[in-house]
Amino acid sequence: MTNKEVIQAFYKEFFNDHIVEAADKYVNENYIQHNPGVDQGREALKSAFAEKFIAHPEFHLEIKMMIAEDDMVAVYLKSVNPDGSTNTRVVDIYRFENGKLAEHWDVLQPC
């Protein structure tokens, strides 16, 4: 899989299908997280989003654009409400290592 294909599969399975175990396939165990709202490591990512998916079962992300260069991928996306309206615009930036997500940065813009 290309890095972009990994991102597409990860977003579909993890974020949109709410299968937190999908992180085991796509995220390194020692995942470095630069978002202060989520702790370090793959297990912390899974735990944080398991709670989010319970609190917000309608949570859905829509990828609008991806830019890949070397071991980095930037993803522009929207967090979409069930009625199709956008509640947040997001840029996620990932560094890959051995075909998996190794490091993450993000910028959020509420609508």
C-alpha positions in Angstrom: 0.0 0.0 0.0 1.1 3.5 -0.7 1.1 6.0 2.2 -2.0 7.6 0.8 -3.7 4.2 0.6 -2.8 3.6 4.2 -4.4 6.9 5.2 -7.6 6.2 3.3 -7.9 2.7 4.8 -7.1 4.0 8.3 -9.7 6.8 8.1 -12.4 4.5 6.8 -11.9 1.7 9.3 -10.8 3.7 12.4 -12.5 7.0 12.2 -15.6 6.3 10.1 -16.4 2.7 10.9 -15.3 3.2 14.5 -13.2 0.1 14.6 -10.5 1.1 17.1 -8.7 -2.2 16.6 -7.8 -1.0 13.1 -5.1 1.1 14.6 -3.2 -2.1 15.2 -2.8 -2.5 11.4 -1.9 1.1 10.6 -0.3 2.8 13.6 3.1 2.1 15.2 3.0 1.0 18.8 5.2 3.9 19.9 3.1 6.5 17.9 4.2 10.1 18.7 1.2 12.4 19.2 1.5 16.2 19.0 -2.1 16.8 19.8 -2.2 17.7 23.6 -5.7 16.1 23.9 -4.4 12.6 23.2 -1.7 10.8 25.1 1.3 9.1 23.4 1.3 5.7 21.9 -1.2 3.5 19.8 -3.1 2.3 22.9 -3.7 5.9 24.0 -5.0 6.7 20.6 -7.4 3.7 20.6 -8.6 4.6 24.1 -9.2 8.2 23.4 -11.3 7.5 20.3 -13.2 4.6 21.8 -14.5 7.1 24.3 -15.2 9.7 21.6 -17.1 7.2 19.4 -19.3 6.2 22.4 -20.0 9.9 23.2 -20.4 10.8 19.5 -21.6 7.8 17.5 -22.3 10.1 14.5 -18.6 11.1 14.3 -17.5 11.0 10.6 -14.5 12.5 8.7 -14.5 13.3 5.0 -11.1 13.4 3.3 -11.0 16.3 0.8 -7.3 16.3 -0.2 -4.0 14.5 0.5 -0.5 15.6 -0.3 2.3 13.1 0.0 6.0 13.6 0.0 8.6 11.1 1.1 7.5 9.7 4.5 5.0 12.5 5.1 1.3 12.8 4.2 -0.9 15.9 4.9 -4.6 15.3 4.9 -7.2 18.1 4.6 -10.6 16.9 5.8 -13.9 17.9 7.3 -15.7 16.6 10.4 -19.2 16.2 9.1 -22.5 16.1 10.9 -25.2 13.6 10.1 -27.1 16.3 8.1 -24.0 16.7 5.9 -22.9 20.1 7.4 -19.3 20.7 8.4 -18.6 21.3 12.0 -14.7 21.3 11.9 -12.1 21.6 9.2 -8.9 19.7 9.9 -5.4 19.3 8.6 -3.7 16.2 9.8 0.0 15.6 9.1 1.6 12.2 9.5 5.1 10.8 9.4 5.3 7.2 8.3 7.8 4.6 9.4 7.9 1.1 8.0 4.6 1.6 6.3 2.7 2.7 9.5 1.8 6.0 11.0 4.6 7.0 13.4 3.9 10.6 14.2 0.9 13.0 14.0 0.3 16.8 14.1 -3.0 18.5 13.5 -4.6 21.9 13.1 -8.4 22.3 13.8 -10.7 25.1 12.6 -14.2 25.0 14.1 -16.9 26.2 11.7 
